[in-house]
Every structure is written in structure tokens, then in C-alpha cells.
Amino acid sequence: METIHIVAAANDLYVRHMAVMLTSLLANKTSGNPVQIHVIDGGSISAENKEKLVKSVGKFHQEIRFIPFNNELLQGVKITERFGREAYYRVFIPSLLPESVHKAIYLDSDLIVLKDIVKLWGISLDQHYIAAVEDSVGSNRGRVLRIPADHYFNSGVLVLDLNKWRTYQVTNRVMGYVKRYPRRIQIADQDGLNAVLHDRWKRLNPEWNCFASLYSPLRPPAIIHYITTNKPWNSHPPGKHEYDKYSLATAW
């Protein structure tokens, strides 16, 4: 069976929530496909928290491959309090994973996976470079980035064709854009990715990146994404009970 490659990135402020996300993913995976977890590490995750993260996924007989990241690659990039340097790590996934890996799923740490991730993995990208869910802020961001408003996606859940990224040099193009037009960048990597890939992405069913404000227990989505500053660990957004359930199963 094909190995599913999952990529995530965090620092000490978010590593606990990454553990919750990975726990939910592994707990709800019913298929037999093996999973390889790659965590991009820019030096902001303590040894203690790495141990807890490893222990959390170890309950599922799962290991983690920590990938060191050179933060000097982000010189000249606009970093804000809300969107730290870790937000940009996903842009470098094609160069961080082995050349033998041709496809990957990137997941933010502030989300919960409720359905078997193999269903997302199995979606064909066809001629597209990436698959994602449209983001409602596109009407505003599209105008600033000078792209069609309905061509703006959320970068919290991504399926990447790594071969196309490498051939098209997406990483260089995205980083070049965010450095060249810092005044246009408000949502970090997401703006850069949309500026470059606005006409090269495939639309996913919204259930694969359901914003918490749209969550309904009557029709549970595949993924709940707590995208606002009202997180389940500091507030009471819709779907908080799902986060709490998996949080109890981590090593924290």
C-alpha cells in the first residue's frame, strides 16, 4: 500500500496542539496505508516537547521524522506576531522531503481530523500543483494580490504534487513574491501561495477544511479548522468538544 506523507510545523506554543491534531488523524485512520509523519523543526521545539510529541503518536505505533529547517532562508520575509516564521515552512516542503516522495499532505496544527485521511490522499490532482479549500477572505485578498477573488484558497490543508512544485520551482517563486511585495502580504505564506498558484490549484470539498464557525454536529466534516484567534484551548468555538476529546489522549 502507498505510504501517506503528512507534514506539519510548529513551535513550542503550538506543538501541543500539533499532538492533538496528529492524535485525531491517527485515531480516525481505518485504512491500512502506512503513514509517515514529517515535522519541520526550525529549532523552536524543546527536547521535552519533542519527547511528548513522540510519545503521543507512539500510542499508535507511529514515529516522527523531525526535519531541521534553516531560518536564514526566511531573511527578508515579513514576519508578524500572528503569523510566525513557521507559517512559511510549508513552502519548502518539496526540498525538505526526499526526491523519492512525490506527494504530501500539509496540515496546520490548529485543526482536528475526523475522517480517514486516506480519502484526502486518494484525491487526484490531475494537472494541478496543489489541492485546497477556497477561503472566504478571497474577496479582499484577491483584490490586493491582483488575482480573481474566487481563486483564493486557505493554506491550512494542502495536498501537494511535489514533482510539479520542483519542476515549476514553486518555492522560489513564492518566496520571491513575498520578498518583492511585502506590503501586499497580510496572511503570510497563504498570500504568497495564492499569488503564484491562483490558477493552478484544485478545489477540495469544503468538508476537508471546515472552518469552526461553519461546524455542525449534524453533518460532521472531515476536518475542523479553528482559524480565528478563538481557539479551543483559549475559548469556546464550535467543535471545541472534539479538540478536548483528542487533547486528553496526548502526553500533555
C-alpha angles and dihedrals in degrees: 000000000000117000115240111222114210120189127193138163134199147142131228091285093058106025092094090055090048087057089054091049093049091045091054091047094050094041091055098042107108099164123095096237112123117239127218114198118205118190116192108221120197093177097271098106114087122227089246093055092045088055091051091048092051090047092050094056092036088075085072092047087253129142132206128224109210112208116201115227127204106224091197085080087072097059110135094022121127108248121186135185092254097041109042128187091274089071089070096050092087090064089066097050096111092058095040097054122068117271087243089068109085102174137032142173118223118203130187117230096237096071141081126223113217102172135050107288090214087078090062092043091054095058110112116234092200107187094342126110096214142009122218145142121267114254120223092221088070094100089067102032094044091060092051094045091042095236130120110286093230092052096071119110136190113247097207093094117033136167108201132200096212094190092058091044091053094045094045092041091230093168093057092044094050095046091045090053097049091048094046096047107031093155091061093053116095104140099043116224092004093066092046094048092049093048091056102032103033091120098034104060132098120226115240125206105270089239087079091064107019111174111230092241088065096045118127123181088210090066107025112201126221092247132020112205118196094204102163128073087262098091126178090247095055104025143012109266121165110281094029091133090064092055091047092052094056093038089065089058096058128089092255 
